[in-house]
Amino acid sequence: MTTIPEALATLAQSPDHKVLHRVPNHDVVYRPASGRVFRGAVLDTETTGLTADDTMIEIAIVSFEYDARGITRIVDVVDELQDPGVPLKPDIVALTRLTDADLAGKQFDKERIEGALHDARLIIAHNAGFDRPHMERVFPVAADKPWACSQTQIHWVKEYGMASARLEYLLVAHGFFYEAHRAETDCRALLHLLAQPAPEWYENRQLFQVLRDQAAQPSLHVWLVDLPFDKKDAAKAAGYVWSDGSAPGSHKAWHKDIATPQEAQEALEAIKSWYRRQALPVVVTTHTAATRFSQRKVAAERIDVLEHLAAEGVIAKARAKMDAKKDDLAEITLT
């Protein structure tokens, strides 16, 4: 009789089949630690809706340890529920698999949640732009930590050739599956993904290391205030997304992150062609992992004249700000 391992080995060699392994639902030791060990946290929230104004109903945190070579082991799991005081919408029940009965009378153990985040050198979420603002409103410790977004700060489509950055798709592409959309299982799945090897051009590094290094890099954020309407399609094609200006510190404008001098040069050339006027209402902010994805107000500089947008001027200014934050970045690099 053929054993399961033998059958899997046979299927794995077939070009017509793909073997998927379940993401472990227990605390995993990925490899022995070596040298200094740090703690990180993978976090996910479930809410009563899909906007920043909705209420959190579940918070899960998977705490893990890592060293200079990447993730070593899971050390703790927190999964807390809270009754929002109103019935859940049918689409949220379908999405989260939580019911009113599951939440009835439940309250977050805030001390336990804050304790799980207190020692984390980095908080990771697969949509940090959604999870961080929700957490910051309730837990001050979340506002004081560096954050990383595994959905946007690993360039899954552009660099890796993936068709999507959805977590379920990424796990399948790496040979795994899981039951999605409960917060704890999502956290375990994300950590398992980040513990996998990065592509060979990253020299045997974990995906976690790629994300950590990207999160440690300062970036500029450009807001195309008062962009001419006929240029919106060009902005969208260039990677800008629309903000309605409702979030604190945001603008009603097309916006995006710029992480390299080359991206800054390309953005400047586009801005010059789109506005075609001397006075430019473009707003630029500088971010690190400590402020990125937060809705707290960040100091912004309005650039009023075209010559101030010369590539060398903007890049030099950005580099000067990065150098000024060097001591802070030494903490954020997490090594």
Residue pairs with C-beta under 8 A, 6 or more apart in sequence:
2 10
8 19
11 17
11 19
12 19
18 175
19 175
20 172
20 175
20 176
20 177
21 175
21 176
21 177
22 176
22 177
22 178
23 171
23 176
23 177
23 178
23 185
23 188
23 189
23 192
24 188
24 192
25 185
25 188
27 73
27 74
27 75
27 77
28 73
28 74
28 192
28 195
29 72
29 73
29 74
30 70
30 71
30 72
30 73
30 195
31 69
31 70
31 72
32 72
33 65
33 67
33 72
33 73
34 67
34 68
34 69
35 67
35 68
36 67
36 68
37 65
37 66
37 67
37 72
38 65
38 66
38 67
38 121
38 334
39 63
39 64
39 65
39 66
39 75
39 119
39 120
39 121
40 63
40 64
40 65
40 66
40 71
40 120
40 121
40 122
40 123
40 124
40 334
41 61
41 62
41 63
41 64
41 116
41 117
41 120
41 122
41 123
41 124
42 61
42 62
42 64
42 124
42 125
42 187
42 190
42 191
42 194
43 59
43 60
43 61
43 117
43 123
43 124
43 125
43 131
43 135
43 187
44 59
44 60
44 125
44 126
44 131
44 183
44 184
44 186
44 187
44 190
45 56
45 58
45 59
45 60
45 130
45 131
45 134
45 135
45 183
46 56
46 57
46 58
46 95
46 96
46 98
46 181
46 182
46 183
47 54
47 55
47 56
47 57
47 92
47 134
48 54
48 55
48 57
48 84
48 86
48 88
48 89
48 92
49 89
49 92
52 130
52 133
52 134
52 246
52 247
52 295
54 134
55 82
55 84
56 82
56 108
56 134
56 135
56 138
57 81
57 82
57 83
57 84
57 88
57 96
57 98
57 103
58 79
58 80
58 81
58 82
58 96
58 98
58 182
58 183
59 78
59 79
59 80
59 82
59 108
59 113
59 135
59 183
60 77
60 78
60 79
60 80
60 182
60 183
60 184
60 186
60 187
61 76
61 77
61 78
61 79
61 113
61 116
61 117
61 187
62 74
62 76
62 77
62 184
62 187
62 188
62 191
63 74
63 75
63 76
63 77
63 78
63 116
63 119
63 120
64 71
64 72
64 73
64 74
64 75
64 191
65 71
65 72
65 73
65 75
66 72
66 208
68 335
69 206
69 209
70 195
70 205
70 206
70 208
70 209
71 191
71 194
71 195
71 206
71 208
74 188
74 191
76 116
77 184
77 187
77 188
78 112
78 113
78 116
79 183
79 184
80 106
80 108
80 109
80 112
80 113
81 98
81 102
81 103
81 106
81 108
82 103
82 106
82 107
82 108
83 103
83 104
83 105
83 106
83 107
84 103
87 100
88 96
88 98
88 99
88 100
88 103
92 98
93 99
95 181
96 181
96 182
97 181
97 182
98 182
108 138
110 138
110 139
113 139
114 139
114 141
117 123
117 139
117 141
117 142
117 145
118 141
120 145
121 146
121 334
122 145
122 146
122 147
122 148
122 212
122 215
122 289
122 334
123 132
123 142
123 145
123 146
123 147
123 148
124 147
124 148
124 149
124 150
124 190
124 194
124 211
125 131
125 132
125 147
125 148
125 149
125 150
126 149
126 150
126 151
126 167
126 186
126 190
127 149
127 151
128 147
128 148
128 149
128 151
128 152
128 292
128 293
129 149
129 152
129 293
132 142
132 147
132 293
132 294
132 295
133 247
133 293
133 294
133 295
135 142
135 143
136 142
136 143
136 294
136 295
136 296
143 294
143 296
144 290
145 290
146 215
146 216
146 288
146 289
146 290
146 331
146 332
146 334
147 215
147 289
147 292
147 293
147 294
148 211
148 212
148 214
148 215
148 289
149 215
149 292
149 293
150 190
150 193
150 194
150 211
151 165
151 167
152 165
153 211
153 214
153 215
154 160
154 165
154 207
154 210
154 211
154 214
156 162
156 164
156 165
156 170
157 163
157 164
157 165
159 199
160 199
162 169
162 170
162 173
163 169
164 170
167 180
167 186
167 189
167 190
167 193
168 177
168 178
168 180
170 193
171 177
171 178
171 189
171 192
171 193
174 193
174 196
176 189
176 192
176 193
178 185
178 188
178 189
179 185
180 186
180 189
193 207
194 206
194 207
194 208
194 211
195 206
195 207
195 208
196 206
196 207
197 204
197 205
197 206
197 207
198 205
198 206
198 207
198 209
198 210
202 209
202 210
212 333
212 334
213 333
214 259
215 289
215 292
215 332
216 288
216 289
216 329
216 332
216 333
216 334
217 259
218 286
218 287
218 288
218 318
218 321
218 322
218 325
218 329
219 257
219 258
219 259
219 286
219 287
219 288
219 292
220 257
220 258
220 259
220 264
220 284
220 285
220 286
220 287
220 314
220 318
221 255
221 256
221 257
221 258
221 284
221 285
221 286
221 287
222 240
222 255
222 256
222 258
222 267
222 271
222 282
222 283
222 284
223 243
223 250
223 251
223 253
223 254
223 255
223 282
223 283
223 284
223 285
223 300
224 235
224 240
224 253
224 254
224 255
224 271
224 274
224 282
225 251
225 252
225 253
225 281
225 282
225 283
226 253
226 281
227 235
227 253
227 254
227 274
227 275
228 274
228 275
231 274
232 254
234 270
234 274
235 254
235 270
235 274
236 242
236 254
238 256
238 266
238 267
238 270
239 256
240 254
240 255
240 256
241 254
241 255
241 256
242 253
242 254
243 250
243 251
243 252
243 253
243 254
243 255
244 252
245 251
245 252
245 253
247 295
248 295
248 296
248 297
249 294
249 295
249 296
249 297
249 298
249 300
250 295
251 283
253 283
257 287
257 292
258 264
258 267
261 311
261 315
264 311
264 314
264 315
264 318
265 311
265 315
268 309
268 310
268 311
268 314
271 280
271 282
271 309
272 306
272 309
275 282
277 306
278 305
278 306
279 304
279 305
280 303
280 304
280 305
280 306
280 309
281 302
281 304
282 302
282 303
282 309
283 300
283 301
283 302
283 303
284 300
284 301
284 303
284 314
285 298
285 299
285 300
285 301
286 298
286 318
286 321
286 322
287 298
288 325
288 328
288 329
288 332
289 332
290 328
290 332
291 298
303 309
307 313
308 314
322 329
